């Protein structure tokens, strides 16, 4: 991504399988050893993306908002909103100020994840 960024700003989106901060998971204390929330995964997310100049657009736009993009089927997590925020738009710092909104559509059903969106003002 850093090589591509030499030529143009980068937008990375998708299921990155990591709830980066405690606010990004329903039960952080009970999931410390769960895949997607281990200290190693969270540190890797930080060092490989955020410290290399990519911005988590949702968290920048909505710093204190609890919102999830994934709910496991096993225990009916969506009904009780016991979820994880695993899906992201990460953008190059050079265009982070162009982000008008980054949002989550939790009421759109179709899988164990929901859609996310990004609006840029270029």
C-alpha positions in Angstrom: 0.0 0.0 0.0 2.9 2.4 0.7 4.4 1.7 -2.7 1.0 2.4 -4.4 0.7 5.6 -2.3 3.8 7.0 -3.9 1.7 7.5 -7.1 -1.8 8.2 -5.6 -3.7 8.3 -2.4 -4.9 4.9 -1.2 -8.3 3.7 0.1 -8.3 0.3 1.7 -11.7 -1.2 2.6 -12.9 -4.6 3.8 -13.2 -7.0 6.6 -9.8 -6.7 8.3 -10.7 -9.2 11.0 -9.5 -7.0 13.8 -11.4 -5.0 16.4 -8.7 -2.4 16.9 -9.9 -0.7 20.1 -12.0 -1.8 23.1 -14.8 0.4 21.8 -14.9 -1.7 18.7 -16.1 -4.9 20.4 -19.0 -5.7 22.7 -17.1 -7.5 25.4 -13.5 -6.6 25.4 -12.6 -8.2 28.7 -14.1 -11.5 27.7 -12.5 -11.5 24.2 -8.8 -10.7 25.1 -7.7 -14.1 23.7 -10.2 -14.3 20.9 -9.0 -14.2 17.3 -9.6 -10.7 16.0 -8.9 -9.0 19.4 -5.6 -10.4 20.7 -3.0 -7.9 21.8 -0.8 -9.0 18.9 -3.5 -8.4 16.3 -4.4 -5.0 17.6 -0.7 -4.0 17.8 -0.2 -5.2 14.2 -3.2 -3.2 13.0 -1.7 -0.1 14.7 1.8 -0.5 13.5 1.0 -1.8 9.9 -1.7 0.7 9.1 -2.2 3.6 11.5 1.4 4.3 12.3 2.2 4.1 8.6 0.0 7.0 7.8 -3.4 5.4 7.2 -6.5 6.8 8.9 -9.5 4.8 10.3 -12.2 7.0 8.8 -15.1 5.8 10.9 -13.2 6.4 14.2 -11.9 9.8 13.0 -15.4 10.9 12.1 -17.1 9.3 15.1 -14.5 9.0 17.9 -16.8 7.9 20.8 -19.5 6.1 18.9 -20.1 2.4 19.6 -21.0 0.7 16.4 -20.4 -2.7 15.0 -20.1 -4.3 11.5 -20.2 -8.0 12.4 -22.4 -10.1 14.7 -21.9 -13.9 15.0 -24.8 -16.1 14.1 -24.1 -18.6 16.9 -25.6 -16.6 19.8 -27.9 -14.2 17.9 -25.5 -11.3 18.4 -27.2 -9.0 16.0 -30.5 -9.1 18.0 -28.7 -8.1 21.2 -26.1 -5.9 19.4 -23.2 -8.0 20.7 -20.9 -7.3 17.9 -17.5 -6.4 16.6 -16.3 -3.6 14.3 -14.2 -5.5 11.8 -14.9 -3.7 8.6 -13.0 -0.5 7.8 -12.2 2.2 5.3 -8.6 3.2 5.8 -7.3 6.2 3.8 -4.0 7.8 3.2 -3.4 10.8 5.5 -3.2 13.0 2.4 -6.9 12.6 1.8 -8.2 12.1 5.4 -9.4 15.7 5.4 -11.5 15.0 2.3 -13.6 12.5 4.2 -17.1 13.9 4.6 -18.5 10.9 6.4 -17.7 7.3 7.1 -20.7 5.3 8.2 -22.1 1.9 9.1 -25.5 0.5 8.0 -26.3 -2.0 10.8 -29.9 -2.5 9.8 -29.0 -3.9 6.3 -29.2 -7.6 6.7 -27.6 -10.1 4.2 -24.8 -11.7 6.1 -23.1 -11.7 9.5 -21.6 -8.4 8.4 -23.3 -5.1 7.4 -22.4 -2.6 4.7 -20.2 0.4 5.5 -19.9 3.5 3.4 -17.5 6.4 2.7 -18.3 9.8 1.3 -15.4 11.9 0.1 -15.4 15.6 -0.9 -12.7 15.8 -3.5 
